[in-house]
């Protein structure tokens, strides 16, 4: 191995050591698991509380996106905690081993979450699809935790929790907010107020998620003494929106059969499912772009201006030029010519 390769390997090892989480991540894992458990419990209670099959199907379709989003975050949070536990004492597993461990941790959590849904009715395929989608979401979250920058993934998870809290609070205050936004007795006013409410929720969620992610990264910087490059702040701010988009993609692919079955209940239900799907995608895109922009502004405020280059030293003043001296020097340099005698 050459000297250059040794220096590169040493730099990478130092970078990985700096990126190792300074804490065990128990709090984040606990918050993620509680969020996932609450969403799955709510989904199970809603599904089993319906009197007919059609209502069970539609309730399952409504509960699926929220369960997927929570499973993504919980899978990543638990995987980060497992990796932090296994790397205590300076142990640094390789990239492949770390990725396998993180993915396995997410898969294990996803299997437990899937079991809570599948046991609703083990004879039908509907709940097997939902359980498999939840397990896939948690596995993908665990795989994300196996990437090289765990502190960025942790910041994204905390930002996603902040997005959920903002959405929960705004939905709780939905009626007075809709009235303040102009919702009245006419359908046009109600539609307009609902559109403004959705936009307000997306923008506030993006800002809150990015600010929380920024604070997490700054705290990790103070604790470890090292920092990530500024583009990772923008990535962390956009991370909650990325998770929402990934969750929507899973809902439309792995959970597509559930949505299709719900759409067959009635034409109205089909229209509602299409509207909700488009609204979730738009919300994820707005949270992504607002979060990235907020993250860049937040880190840009802390970046100092480059130091001004020192002014060049003044050249020493040359002495005044004497024309007579220049002429004498020129004559001295000319070759002297001797006069030949006449024959």
C-alpha positions as CSV (number, residue, x, y, z in Angstrom):
1,X,0.0,0.0,0.0
2,X,1.4,3.4,-1.0
3,X,1.8,6.3,1.3
4,X,-1.0,8.2,-0.4
5,X,-3.4,5.2,0.1
6,X,-2.5,5.0,3.7
7,X,-3.2,8.7,4.2
8,X,-6.6,8.4,2.4
9,X,-7.5,5.4,4.6
10,X,-6.5,7.2,7.7
11,X,-8.6,10.2,6.7
12,X,-11.6,8.0,6.0
13,X,-11.2,6.3,9.4
14,X,-11.1,9.6,11.1
15,X,-14.1,10.8,9.3
16,X,-16.1,7.7,10.2
17,X,-15.0,8.1,13.8
18,X,-16.2,11.7,13.8
19,X,-19.5,10.6,12.3
20,X,-20.1,8.0,14.9
21,X,-23.1,9.0,17.1
22,X,-21.8,10.4,20.4
23,X,-24.8,9.0,22.2
24,X,-26.6,5.7,22.1
25,X,-29.8,7.2,20.5
26,X,-32.1,5.6,23.0
27,X,-34.4,8.7,23.1
28,X,-34.8,8.8,19.3
29,X,-35.4,5.1,19.1
30,X,-38.0,5.3,21.9
31,X,-39.8,8.2,20.2
32,X,-39.8,6.4,16.9
33,X,-41.1,3.1,18.4
34,X,-43.8,4.9,20.3
35,X,-44.9,6.8,17.2
36,X,-45.0,3.6,15.1
37,X,-46.8,1.7,17.9
38,X,-49.4,4.5,18.2
39,X,-50.1,4.6,14.5
40,X,-50.4,0.8,14.3
41,X,-52.6,0.7,17.3
42,X,-54.8,3.4,15.9
43,X,-55.0,1.6,12.6
44,X,-55.9,-1.7,14.2
45,X,-58.6,-0.1,16.5
46,X,-60.1,1.8,13.5
47,X,-60.2,-1.3,11.3
48,X,-61.6,-3.7,13.9
49,X,-64.2,-1.2,15.1
50,X,-66.0,-1.1,11.7
51,X,-69.2,-3.1,11.4
52,X,-69.0,-4.1,7.7
53,X,-66.3,-5.2,5.3
54,X,-66.5,-2.1,3.1
55,X,-65.7,0.2,6.0
56,X,-62.8,-2.0,7.1
57,X,-61.3,-1.7,3.6
58,X,-61.6,2.1,3.5
59,X,-60.3,2.5,7.0
60,X,-57.3,0.3,6.1
61,X,-56.6,2.5,3.1
62,X,-56.8,5.7,5.2
63,X,-54.5,4.3,7.9
64,X,-51.8,2.9,5.6
65,X,-49.9,6.1,4.8
66,X,-49.5,7.2,8.4
67,X,-48.3,3.7,9.4
68,X,-45.8,3.6,6.6
69,X,-44.3,7.0,7.5
70,X,-44.0,6.1,11.2
71,X,-42.4,2.7,10.3
72,X,-39.8,4.5,8.1
73,X,-38.7,6.7,11.0
74,X,-38.9,4.0,13.6
75,X,-36.8,1.6,11.5
76,X,-34.1,4.2,11.0
77,X,-34.1,5.2,14.7
78,X,-33.9,1.7,16.0
79,X,-31.1,0.8,13.6
80,X,-29.1,3.9,14.7
81,X,-29.4,2.8,18.3
82,X,-28.3,-0.7,17.5
83,X,-25.3,0.6,15.6
84,X,-24.4,3.0,18.4
85,X,-24.5,0.1,20.9
86,X,-22.4,-2.2,18.8
87,X,-19.7,0.5,18.1
88,X,-19.1,1.3,21.8
89,X,-15.5,1.2,22.9
90,X,-14.1,2.3,19.5
91,X,-15.2,-0.7,17.5
92,X,-15.8,0.3,13.9
93,X,-17.5,-2.4,11.7
94,X,-17.0,-2.2,8.0
95,X,-19.4,-0.5,5.7
96,X,-21.0,-3.7,4.5
97,X,-21.3,-5.2,8.0
98,X,-22.8,-1.9,9.3
99,X,-25.3,-1.8,6.4
100,X,-26.4,-5.5,7.1
101,X,-26.8,-4.8,10.8
102,X,-28.9,-1.7,10.2
103,X,-31.1,-3.4,7.7
104,X,-31.6,-6.4,9.9
105,X,-32.6,-4.1,12.8
106,X,-35.2,-2.4,10.7
107,X,-36.5,-5.7,9.4
108,X,-36.9,-7.1,12.9
109,X,-38.9,-4.1,14.0
110,X,-40.9,-4.2,10.8
111,X,-41.8,-7.9,11.4
112,X,-43.2,-7.0,14.8
113,X,-45.2,-4.2,13.4
114,X,-46.5,-6.4,10.6
115,X,-47.6,-9.0,13.1
116,X,-49.9,-6.5,14.8
117,X,-51.8,-6.0,11.5
118,X,-51.7,-9.5,10.1
119,X,-53.3,-10.9,13.3
120,X,-56.5,-8.8,12.7
121,X,-57.5,-11.5,10.1
122,X,-55.0,-14.1,9.2
123,X,-57.2,-15.6,6.5
124,X,-57.5,-12.5,4.2
125,X,-54.8,-11.1,1.9
126,X,-55.6,-7.5,2.7
127,X,-53.9,-7.4,6.1
128,X,-51.0,-9.4,4.8
129,X,-50.4,-6.7,2.2
130,X,-50.6,-4.0,4.8
131,X,-48.3,-5.9,7.2
132,X,-45.8,-6.5,4.4
133,X,-45.8,-2.9,3.4
134,X,-45.2,-1.8,7.1
135,X,-42.3,-4.3,7.3
136,X,-40.8,-3.0,4.0
137,X,-41.0,0.6,5.3
138,X,-39.2,-0.3,8.5
139,X,-36.6,-2.2,6.6
140,X,-35.9,0.7,4.2
141,X,-35.6,3.0,7.2
142,X,-33.0,0.6,8.8
143,X,-31.1,0.5,5.5
144,X,-30.9,4.3,5.5
145,X,-29.4,4.2,9.0
146,X,-26.6,2.1,7.6
147,X,-25.3,5.0,5.4
148,X,-22.0,6.7,6.2
149,X,-23.4,9.8,8.0
150,X,-25.6,8.6,11.0
151,X,-25.8,12.1,12.5
152,X,-27.5,13.3,9.3
153,X,-30.0,10.4,9.4
154,X,-30.7,11.1,13.1
155,X,-31.4,14.8,12.3
156,X,-33.8,13.7,9.5
157,X,-35.6,11.4,11.9
158,X,-36.0,14.2,14.5
159,X,-37.2,16.5,11.7
160,X,-39.8,13.9,10.6
161,X,-41.0,13.8,14.2
162,X,-41.4,17.6,14.2
163,X,-43.3,17.4,11.0
164,X,-45.7,14.9,12.6
165,X,-46.2,17.1,15.6
166,X,-46.9,20.1,13.5
167,X,-49.5,18.2,11.5
168,X,-51.1,16.8,14.6
169,X,-51.4,20.2,16.2
170,X,-52.8,21.9,13.1
171,X,-55.3,19.1,12.5
172,X,-56.4,19.6,16.2
173,X,-56.9,23.3,15.5
174,X,-58.4,22.7,12.0
175,X,-61.8,24.2,12.6
176,X,-60.8,27.6,13.9
177,X,-58.0,27.8,11.4
178,X,-60.4,27.1,8.5
179,X,-62.7,29.8,9.8
180,X,-59.8,32.2,10.0
181,X,-58.9,31.3,6.4
182,X,-62.3,32.2,5.1
183,X,-64.3,29.0,5.3
184,X,-68.0,29.8,5.1
185,X,-71.3,28.3,4.1
186,X,-70.5,28.0,0.4
187,X,-68.6,25.2,-1.2
188,X,-66.2,27.6,-2.9
189,X,-65.2,29.2,0.4
190,X,-64.7,25.8,2.0
191,X,-62.6,24.5,-0.9
192,X,-60.4,27.7,-0.9
193,X,-59.9,27.6,2.9
194,X,-59.0,23.9,2.7
195,X,-56.4,24.6,0.0
196,X,-54.8,27.4,2.1
197,X,-54.8,25.2,5.2
198,X,-53.0,22.4,3.3
199,X,-50.4,24.9,2.0
200,X,-50.0,26.4,5.5
201,X,-49.5,23.0,7.0
202,X,-46.9,22.0,4.4
203,X,-44.9,25.2,4.8
204,X,-44.9,25.1,8.6
205,X,-44.0,21.4,8.6
206,X,-41.1,22.1,6.2
207,X,-39.8,24.9,8.3
208,X,-40.2,23.1,11.6
209,X,-38.5,19.9,10.3
210,X,-35.6,21.8,8.9
211,X,-35.0,23.9,12.1
212,X,-35.1,20.8,14.3
213,X,-32.7,18.9,12.0
214,X,-30.4,21.9,12.0
215,X,-30.4,22.1,15.8
216,X,-29.6,18.4,16.0
217,X,-26.6,18.7,13.7
218,X,-25.3,21.8,15.6
219,X,-25.6,19.9,18.9
220,X,-23.8,17.0,17.5
221,X,-21.1,19.4,16.3
222,X,-20.7,20.8,19.8
223,X,-20.5,17.3,21.4
224,X,-18.1,15.7,18.9
225,X,-16.0,18.7,17.9
226,X,-16.5,18.0,14.2
227,X,-19.0,19.1,11.7
228,X,-20.4,18.0,8.4
229,X,-20.2,20.0,5.2
230,X,-22.9,22.6,4.6
231,X,-24.8,20.6,1.9
232,X,-25.6,18.0,4.5
233,X,-27.6,20.7,6.4
234,X,-29.7,21.2,3.3
235,X,-30.1,17.5,2.9
236,X,-31.1,17.1,6.6
237,X,-33.7,19.9,6.1
238,X,-35.1,18.2,3.0
239,X,-35.0,14.7,4.7
240,X,-38.5,14.8,6.2
241,X,-40.0,15.6,2.8
242,X,-37.9,12.8,1.2
243,X,-39.3,10.4,3.8
244,X,-42.9,11.5,3.0
245,X,-42.2,11.0,-0.7
246,X,-40.7,7.5,-0.1
247,X,-43.7,6.7,2.1
248,X,-46.1,7.8,-0.7
249,X,-44.2,5.7,-3.2
250,X,-44.5,2.6,-0.9
251,X,-48.2,3.3,-0.5
252,X,-48.7,3.5,-4.3
253,X,-46.6,0.4,-5.0
254,X,-46.5,-2.1,-2.1
255,X,-49.9,-1.0,-0.9
256,X,-51.5,-0.4,-4.3
257,X,-53.8,-3.4,-3.9
258,X,-55.3,-1.9,-0.8
259,X,-56.0,1.4,-2.5
260,X,-57.4,-0.3,-5.5
261,X,-59.8,-2.4,-3.3
262,X,-60.9,0.8,-1.5
263,X,-61.6,2.5,-4.8
264,X,-63.9,-0.3,-5.8
265,X,-66.2,0.4,-2.9
266,X,-67.8,3.3,-4.7
267,X,-67.0,6.0,-7.2
268,X,-66.9,8.6,-4.5
269,X,-64.3,6.6,-2.5
270,X,-62.2,6.2,-5.7
271,X,-62.2,10.0,-6.1
272,X,-61.3,10.5,-2.5
273,X,-58.4,8.1,-2.7
274,X,-57.0,9.8,-5.8
275,X,-57.4,13.3,-4.2
276,X,-55.7,12.1,-1.0
277,X,-52.8,10.5,-2.9
278,X,-52.2,13.7,-4.9
279,X,-52.4,15.8,-1.7
280,X,-49.9,13.6,0.1
281,X,-47.4,13.9,-2.8
282,X,-47.8,17.6,-3.0
283,X,-47.3,17.9,0.8
284,X,-44.1,15.9,0.6
285,X,-42.7,18.0,-2.3
286,X,-43.5,21.3,-0.4
287,X,-41.9,20.0,2.8
288,X,-38.9,18.9,0.8
289,X,-38.2,22.2,-0.9
290,X,-39.1,24.4,2.0
291,X,-37.0,22.3,4.3
292,X,-34.0,22.3,2.0
293,X,-34.3,26.1,1.6
294,X,-34.7,26.6,5.4
295,X,-31.7,24.4,6.1
296,X,-29.5,26.4,3.7
297,X,-30.5,29.7,5.2
298,X,-29.9,28.3,8.8
299,X,-26.4,27.1,8.1
300,X,-25.6,30.1,5.9
301,X,-26.2,32.5,8.8
302,X,-23.4,30.8,10.8
303,X,-20.9,30.8,8.0
304,X,-18.4,33.7,8.3
305,X,-17.3,35.7,5.4
306,X,-13.9,34.7,4.0
307,X,-10.9,36.7,5.4
308,X,-9.8,39.6,3.2
309,X,-6.5,39.1,1.4
310,X,-3.7,41.3,2.8
311,X,-2.8,44.3,0.7
312,X,0.4,44.0,-1.2
313,X,3.4,45.9,0.3
314,X,4.2,49.1,-1.6
315,X,7.2,48.9,-3.9
316,X,10.2,50.9,-2.7
317,X,10.5,54.3,-4.2
318,X,13.1,54.6,-7.0
319,X,15.6,57.4,-6.9
320,X,15.1,60.3,-9.3
321,X,16.6,59.8,-12.8
322,X,19.5,62.0,-13.9
323,X,19.5,62.4,-17.8
324,X,23.2,63.3,-17.9
325,X,24.2,60.2,-15.9
326,X,22.2,58.0,-18.4
327,X,23.9,59.6,-21.3
328,X,27.4,59.1,-19.8
329,X,26.6,55.4,-19.1
330,X,25.5,54.9,-22.7
331,X,28.7,56.5,-24.1
332,X,30.8,54.4,-21.8
333,X,29.2,51.2,-23.2
334,X,30.0,52.1,-26.9
335,X,33.2,50.5,-28.3
336,X,36.1,52.9,-28.8
337,X,37.4,53.2,-32.3
338,X,41.2,53.8,-32.9
339,X,42.4,56.1,-35.8
340,X,44.5,54.4,-38.3
341,X,47.7,56.3,-39.6
342,X,47.8,57.3,-43.2
343,X,50.2,55.3,-45.4
